[in-house]
């Protein structure tokens, strides 16, 4: 069952949002730790 271009773009968008959220969370924890 091949993926639709919509599903692919949705997955990529979710990965990008997750990566940005992880960066913000890591920076917040790092600032609090210091």
N, C-alpha and C positions, 0 to 999 in steps of 0.2 A: 504494500500500500504506500505509494509515493506521497511525500509531503506536499502540501500546497505552499505557494510562495507566501501566503498570509501567515500560515503556521510558522514558517521559517523566520519571517520578519518578527513575529511575536516573540519567538524564543530568543532571538538576538537582542530584541529590546529588553526582555526580562533579564538577560545576562548582563547587559550594560547597566541597567538600573541596580542590579544586585552588586555589581563591581563598585559603582559609585557609592552605594550605601555602605559597603564594607570599608571603603577608604575613609568615609566620614566617621564611621564608628571607630575605626582604628585610631584616627587622629584624636577623637574625643577621649578615648581611653588613655592614649599616650599623654595628652595634656593633663588629665586628672592624675595619672601616675606620677608625673613630675610635679 
